[in-house]
Amino acid sequence: MSSICPVCNGLQELTTDCPVCSHTMCDGGRLSDYLGPYSPYREIDVYSMSDSDGTLSGHGGECLHLLNCPDCMHSLTIQIPNL
């Protein structure tokens, strides 16, 4: 059985406060969805390997999500452990 992201699959809600202004950040989805026009339609396993600097995805057992603050426009990525 392959591992799944609890946030992508609606099993867990992602709530994080902005480190700049302390307002609640919005989940922008998987970081890999922003890599190209067809990336949301590709298999998740295509992006399961990490780049040399670890920015594309976690270490195989994690899903990277992009978080955006609607108030101060700060953004960051967070690693969600797969189940």
C-alpha positions as CSV (number, residue, x, y, z in Angstrom):
1,M,0.0,0.0,0.0
2,S,1.4,3.4,-0.9
3,S,1.4,6.3,1.6
4,I,-1.0,9.2,1.3
5,C,-1.0,12.8,2.4
6,P,-3.7,13.3,5.1
7,V,-4.1,17.0,4.0
8,C,-4.5,16.2,0.3
9,N,-7.0,13.5,1.1
10,G,-9.1,15.5,3.5
11,L,-8.2,13.5,6.6
12,Q,-6.5,16.4,8.4
13,E,-7.0,20.2,8.2
14,L,-3.8,22.3,7.9
15,T,-3.9,25.3,10.2
16,T,-0.7,27.3,10.7
17,D,-0.2,30.9,11.9
18,C,1.9,33.2,9.9
19,P,5.3,33.7,11.4
20,V,5.3,37.4,10.3
21,C,1.8,38.7,11.3
22,S,0.3,35.8,13.3
23,H,-2.8,35.5,11.1
24,T,-4.0,32.1,9.9
25,M,-2.3,31.0,6.7
26,C,-4.2,29.4,3.8
27,D,-3.2,26.1,2.3
28,G,-2.3,26.6,-1.4
29,G,-2.0,22.9,-2.1
30,R,0.9,20.7,-3.0
31,L,4.0,22.5,-4.0
32,S,4.4,20.1,-7.0
33,D,1.1,21.4,-8.4
34,Y,2.9,24.7,-9.3
35,L,5.7,23.1,-11.3
36,G,4.0,23.2,-14.7
37,P,0.6,23.3,-16.5
38,Y,0.1,19.6,-16.3
39,S,1.7,18.9,-12.9
40,P,-1.7,18.7,-11.0
41,Y,-2.7,15.8,-13.4
42,R,0.4,13.8,-13.0
43,E,0.9,10.9,-10.6
44,I,1.9,12.0,-7.2
45,D,4.7,9.4,-7.2
46,V,6.4,11.4,-10.0
47,Y,7.3,14.1,-7.4
48,S,8.0,11.8,-4.5
49,M,11.8,12.0,-4.9
50,S,13.6,15.0,-3.4
51,D,15.9,17.3,-5.2
52,S,19.4,17.7,-4.0
53,D,18.4,20.7,-2.0
54,G,15.1,19.1,-0.8
55,T,12.8,21.8,-2.2
56,L,10.7,19.8,-4.7
57,S,9.3,17.3,-2.1
58,G,10.1,15.8,1.2
59,H,12.2,12.7,1.6
60,G,9.7,10.3,0.0
61,G,7.5,10.1,3.2
62,E,6.4,13.7,3.1
63,C,4.2,16.0,1.0
64,L,5.2,19.6,0.7
65,H,2.4,22.2,0.9
66,L,2.5,25.8,0.0
67,L,1.0,28.1,2.6
68,N,0.1,31.8,1.9
69,C,-0.9,34.5,4.3
70,P,-3.8,36.6,2.9
71,D,-2.9,39.6,5.1
72,C,0.8,40.1,4.7
73,M,1.3,37.9,1.5
74,H,4.1,35.9,3.2
75,S,4.4,32.3,1.9
76,L,6.2,29.2,3.0
77,T,6.3,25.5,2.5
78,I,5.5,22.9,5.2
79,Q,6.3,19.2,5.2
80,I,3.3,17.0,5.9
81,P,4.2,13.4,6.9
82,N,2.4,10.8,4.8
83,L,0.3,8.1,6.4
